[in-house]
Amino acid sequence: MKTFLARIKSHSGEMRTMEVVAENEAAALSLARRNGRVLSLTKKSQFGVVKALTPADRQIFFTRLSAMLASRVGTSDALKLIRDTFSGKIKEVAGRLLNFVESGDDLAGAFQKVGSPDFPEATVALIHAGSRSGETWRAIRDAAELEYQLATVKKGAAGGLWGGLGSFVFAGLVIVISTLYVGPKIMKSPMISALSKDVVDIGWVNTTAYAVGYTMAALMAIGGLMAALAFVGRKVVPVLADEAILRIPYYKDLILARNNYITLYGLGLLLRSGVRTEEALILTANGAQKGALRRDLEEAAQAVRTGKPWARALKTFHPTDRAALSSAVDREQIANTLDHLARQYRDLYAQRLASLVPLLKLLSALCLLLAGGILFGQTILPLLLASKDMLG
């Protein structure tokens, strides 16, 4: 899809510029003509640095928009009001959304087309899941709440995460350089090589260095495999990758909990709005990411058709979660249970993310301590042993 800028004179005589997303210029022209007489149509350049909507501006935008939509203000009117009363990036984003809405998209579709970096993928997915129930304002409000909670956690986590990874890599480099280069150079120096090997014996230092080095390499390999499983495996073989991730404690919550929250949130809203259970499960499955959860939702819909308890088909979830859903007796109770479970997964994801940084910092600090000891043993210790022999 390509983005075009159309200069239009509306039916009321107003001159404005709107953004049109279409496959080609002819399709863009057709969409633009719905809003008035097209004076010019140019393809928007995709080059250059684009300033994204900041998290703070996004919170303001979501809060004002959801409040107006909840008060039954029309989508176009709400976006026009934000566009006309704000400045800067909020004004620009509201205008882009308005252009998409006036071109025939619903609000969730408009958010999807604007997309990243103005609206993160998880935020768009949450709005899209909630919009199916007809309560888009609630979905936008909850998206703002999710972003705020995760931003609070990530604010402290981001720097600590990269700092911990950097310290870990630095410790590994210190061990490799001191063991394979600096240590052998010192041992081959004239002062050390002239002495007996029994006098300057650092074999235990080398053994420790190799043991620590291999352990760190194994940890890095495991981390790389986990990252490949999450970011590559879930795209290539999503069901098998999810089943493997579900077997890894702690890690499964970091990778799957946020998606579980979005999916359960959308399903709960659909049921609360009066959609039949089978239809709600099918709609949620169609909107969910490919993987084990989507498969479970499809099997749950099949269970509803055959008159079996559908909650038992959700094998992705913990047995206690399935028990809570099975014990719900009516639609309202099921919707409330799904809401509680969704918030549980949201909070679990935030907790796991918050606890990851201290764990990584502790591991990095330990590795740096060992790397410092090995560096001392490879460089300073031989000189001290040689000096002691000479003085003795």
C-alpha positions in Angstrom: 0.0 0.0 0.0 1.2 3.5 -0.8 0.4 6.8 0.9 -0.8 9.9 -1.1 -1.5 13.5 -0.2 -4.7 14.9 -1.7 -5.5 18.6 -1.9 -9.4 18.7 -1.8 -12.1 21.3 -2.0 -14.9 19.8 0.1 -18.6 20.1 -0.8 -18.9 23.0 1.7 -16.1 24.9 0.0 -13.5 24.1 2.6 -9.9 23.6 1.3 -7.9 20.9 3.1 -5.2 18.3 2.6 -5.9 14.7 3.4 -3.8 11.5 3.5 -5.0 8.6 1.4 -3.6 5.0 1.6 -4.2 3.0 -1.5 -2.6 0.4 -3.9 -2.1 2.9 -6.7 -2.8 6.5 -7.8 -6.1 5.6 -9.4 -7.5 4.0 -6.3 -6.2 6.9 -4.2 -8.0 9.4 -6.5 -11.2 7.4 -6.2 -11.1 7.5 -2.4 -10.2 11.2 -2.3 -13.2 12.1 -4.5 -15.6 10.9 -1.9 -14.7 14.0 0.2 -14.9 16.6 -2.5 -13.2 17.9 -5.7 -9.6 16.8 -5.9 -7.3 19.6 -6.8 -4.0 17.7 -6.6 -2.7 14.3 -5.7 0.9 13.6 -4.9 2.7 10.5 -3.5 4.0 11.1 0.0 7.7 10.7 0.4 8.7 7.9 2.7 12.2 9.2 3.4 13.5 11.4 6.2 13.3 11.3 10.0 9.7 11.2 11.2 8.9 12.4 14.7 6.6 10.0 16.5 3.8 10.7 18.9 5.4 10.6 22.4 3.9 8.4 25.1 2.8 11.5 27.0 1.0 13.0 24.0 -0.5 9.6 23.3 -2.0 9.5 26.8 -3.5 12.9 26.3 -4.9 11.9 22.9 -6.4 8.6 24.1 -7.9 10.2 27.2 -9.7 13.0 25.3 -10.8 10.8 22.4 -12.2 8.0 24.7 -14.1 10.6 26.8 -15.8 12.1 23.8 -16.6 8.7 22.2 -18.1 7.5 25.6 -20.3 10.7 25.6 -21.7 9.6 22.2 -19.8 12.3 20.2 -19.3 11.1 16.6 -15.9 9.7 15.6 -15.4 12.2 12.9 -16.5 15.1 15.1 -14.3 14.0 18.0 -11.2 13.7 15.7 -12.0 17.1 14.1 -12.3 18.7 17.5 -8.9 17.3 18.6 -7.3 18.4 15.3 -8.7 21.9 15.6 -7.9 22.5 19.3 -4.5 20.9 19.6 -1.2 21.7 18.0 2.0 19.7 17.1 2.0 16.0 16.7 -1.4 15.4 18.3 -3.0 17.7 15.7 -1.2 15.9 12.9 -2.1 12.4 14.1 -5.8 13.4 14.7 -5.9 14.7 11.1 -4.4 11.5 9.7 -6.9 9.4 11.6 -9.7 11.7 10.4 -8.7 11.3 6.8 -8.8 7.5 7.0 -12.2 7.6 8.8 -13.6 9.9 6.1 -12.2 7.6 3.5 -14.4 4.8 4.8 -12.3 3.1 7.5 -13.6 2.5 11.0 -11.6 3.9 13.9 -9.8 0.6 14.7 -8.8 0.3 11.0 -7.6 3.9 11.0 -5.4 3.2 14.0 -4.0 0.2 12.2 -3.1 2.2 9.1 -1.4 4.9 11.1 0.4 2.2 13.1 4.0 2.4 14.4 5.8 4.5 15.5 2.8 6.7 16.5 0.8 3.7 17.9 2.7 0.6 19.1 1.6 -2.8 17.8 0.3 -4.0 21.1 -1.8 -0.8 21.5 -3.3 -1.2 18.0 -4.1 -4.9 18.7 -5.9 -4.0 21.9 -8.0 -1.3 20.3 -8.8 -3.6 17.4 -9.8 -6.4 19.8 -12.1 -4.1 21.8 -13.7 -2.4 18.9 -15.4 -5.6 17.8 -17.8 -5.2 20.8 -18.9 -1.8 19.6 -17.3 -0.1 22.6 -14.2 1.5 21.0 -14.1 4.2 23.6 -13.5 1.5 26.3 -10.8 -0.1 24.2 -9.0 3.2 23.8 -9.2 3.9 27.5 -7.9 0.5 28.4 -5.1 0.8 25.8 -4.0 4.1 27.5 -4.1 2.3 30.9 -2.0 -0.6 29.5 0.5 1.8 28.0 0.8 3.8 31.2 1.4 0.7 33.3 4.0 -0.8 30.9 5.7 2.6 30.4 6.2 2.9 34.2 7.8 -0.6 34.3 9.9 -0.1 31.2 11.2 3.3 32.3 13.4 1.7 34.9 13.8 -1.5 33.0 15.1 -0.3 29.6 18.4 1.3 30.8 19.0 -1.5 33.3 18.4 -4.2 30.7 20.9 -2.8 28.2 23.3 -1.9 31.0 23.1 -5.5 32.3 23.6 -7.0 28.9 26.5 -4.7 28.2 28.2 -5.6 31.5 27.8 -9.3 30.8 29.4 -9.0 27.3 32.2 -6.8 28.7 32.9 -9.4 31.4 33.1 -12.1 28.7 35.5 -10.0 26.6 37.8 -9.3 29.6 38.0 -13.1 30.3 38.7 -14.0 26.7 41.4 -11.3 26.2 43.1 -11.9 29.5 43.2 -15.7 29.1 44.1 -16.0 25.4 46.3 -12.9 24.9 47.4 -10.9 28.0 48.1 -13.9 30.3 50.2 -15.8 27.7 52.2 -12.6 26.8 53.1 -12.1 30.4 54.1 -15.8 30.9 56.4 -15.6 27.9 58.1 -12.4 29.1 61.9 -12.8 29.9 61.4 -12.2 33.6 58.7 -14.9 34.0 60.0 -17.5 31.4 63.5 -17.5 33.1 61.9 -18.9 36.3 60.8 -22.5 37.1 57.2 -23.4 36.1 56.6 -24.4 39.7 57.4 -20.9 40.9 54.9 -19.2 38.7 52.0 -21.7 38.5 48.7 -20.1 37.4 47.2 -23.3 36.0 44.3 -23.1 38.4 43.6 -19.5 37.1 43.4 -20.8 33.5 41.1 -23.6 34.6 38.8 -21.2 36.3 38.9 -18.8 33.4 37.9 -21.6 30.9 35.1 -22.9 33.2 33.7 -19.4 33.7 34.1 -18.6 30.0 32.3 -21.8 28.8 29.5 -21.2 31.4 29.0 -17.6 30.1 29.1 -18.8 26.5 26.4 -21.5 27.3 24.2 -18.8 29.0 24.6 -16.6 25.9 23.7 -19.5 23.6 20.6 -20.3 25.7 19.6 -16.7 25.6 20.1 -16.6 21.8 18.0 -19.8 21.4 15.2 -18.3 23.5 15.2 -15.1 21.5 15.1 -17.1 18.3 12.3 -19.2 19.6 10.3 -16.0 20.5 11.0 -13.9 17.4 11.7 -16.3 14.6 10.1 -19.6 15.8 6.7 -17.9 16.5 6.6 -16.6 12.9 7.7 -19.9 11.2 6.1 -22.6 13.4 3.9 -20.6 15.8 2.1 -23.5 17.4 5.2 -25.6 18.1 7.1 -22.5 19.3 4.3 -21.5 21.7 4.1 -25.1 23.1 7.9 -25.0 23.7 7.7 -21.6 25.3 4.9 -22.8 27.6 7.3 -25.4 29.1 9.8 -22.7 30.2 8.8 -21.2 33.6 9.1 -17.4 33.9 10.0 -17.0 30.3 6.6 -18.0 29.1 5.1 -15.0 31.0 7.4 -12.5 29.4 6.6 -13.8 25.9 2.9 -14.9 26.0 1.2 -13.0 28.9 0.7 -9.7 27.0 -0.9 -11.5 24.1 -3.1 -13.5 26.5 -4.2 -10.2 28.0 -5.2 -8.7 24.7 -7.0 -11.8 23.5 -9.0 -12.4 26.8 -9.8 -8.7 27.0 -11.4 -8.7 23.5 -13.3 -11.9 24.2 -14.7 -10.6 27.4 -15.9 -7.4 25.7 -17.6 -9.4 22.9 -19.5 -11.6 25.4 -20.5 -8.6 27.5 -21.9 -6.8 24.5 -24.3 -9.7 23.7 -22.4 -11.6 21.0 -23.0 -15.4 21.0 -20.3 -17.4 22.6 -19.4 -19.4 19.5 -19.3 -16.2 17.4 -17.2 -14.4 20.0 -14.7 -17.2 20.1 -14.4 -17.3 16.3 -14.0 -13.5 16.0 -11.4 -13.5 18.8 -9.5 -16.4 17.1 -9.5 -14.6 13.8 -8.0 -11.5 15.4 -5.4 -13.4 17.6 -1.8 -14.0 16.6 -1.1 -17.3 15.1 0.0 -19.8 17.7 -1.2 -22.1 20.5 -3.8 -19.6 21.9 -5.4 -19.2 18.5 -5.6 -22.9 18.0 -7.2 -23.3 21.5 -9.9 -20.6 20.6 -10.8 -22.4 17.4 -11.1 -25.7 19.3 -13.2 -23.9 22.0 -15.6 -22.7 19.2 -15.8 -26.3 17.9 -16.6 -27.5 21.5 -19.5 -25.0 21.7 -20.9 -26.3 18.4 -20.9 -29.9 19.8 -22.3 -28.9 23.2 -19.0 -29.6 25.1 -17.5 -27.4 27.8 -15.5 -24.9 25.8 -13.3 -23.7 28.7 -11.5 -27.1 28.8 -10.2 -26.5 25.2 -8.1 -23.5 26.4 -5.1 -25.7 27.2 -2.8 -22.7 26.9 -4.1 -21.3 30.2 -3.3 -22.6 33.7 -5.8 -25.3 35.1 -7.0 -22.8 37.7 -8.0 -20.3 34.9 -9.9 -23.0 33.1 -11.6 -24.0 36.3 -12.7 -20.4 36.9 -14.2 -20.2 33.4 -15.9 -23.6 33.8 -17.6 -22.5 37.0 -19.1 -19.4 35.5 -22.9 -20.0 35.1 -24.0 -17.1 32.8 -22.7 -14.7 30.1 -22.1 -11.8 32.6 -20.2 -14.1 35.0 -18.1 -15.5 32.1 -17.3 -11.9 30.9 -16.3 -10.8 34.4 -14.1 -13.9 34.8 -12.4 -13.2 31.5 -11.9 -9.6 32.6 -10.2 -10.7 35.8 -8.0 -13.2 34.0 -7.0 -10.6 31.4 -5.9 -8.2 34.1 -4.1 -11.0 35.8 -2.0 -11.7 32.7 -1.4 -8.0 32.2 -0.1 -7.6 35.8 1.9 -10.8 35.5 3.7 -9.5 32.3 4.5 -6.2 34.1 5.9 -8.1 37.2 8.0 -10.4 35.1 9.4 -7.5 33.1 10.2 -5.5 36.3 12.0 -8.5 37.9 14.1 -9.3 34.9 16.4 -6.3 35.2 17.5 -7.0 38.9 18.1 -10.6 38.0 20.3 -9.7 34.9 22.1 -7.0 37.0 23.0 -9.6 39.6 24.3 -12.1 37.0 26.3 -9.3 35.3 27.8 -8.1 38.6 28.9 -11.7 39.4 30.4 -12.2 36.0 32.3 -8.8 36.3 33.6 -9.9 39.7 34.9 -13.2 38.3 36.3 -11.4 35.2 38.2 -9.0 37.5 39.6 -11.9 39.5 40.7 -13.7 36.4 42.3 -10.6 35.0 44.2 -10.2 38.3 45.3 -13.9 38.2 46.5 -13.6 34.6 48.4 -10.3 34.9 49.3 -9.3 38.4 49.6 -12.7 40.2 52.5 -14.0 37.9 54.5 -10.8 38.6 53.9 -11.1 42.4 55.0 -14.7 42.4 58.1 -13.9 40.4 59.0 -11.0 42.7 58.6 -13.2 45.7 60.9 -15.8 44.3 63.6 -13.2 43.4 63.4 -11.6 46.9 63.4 -14.9 48.6 
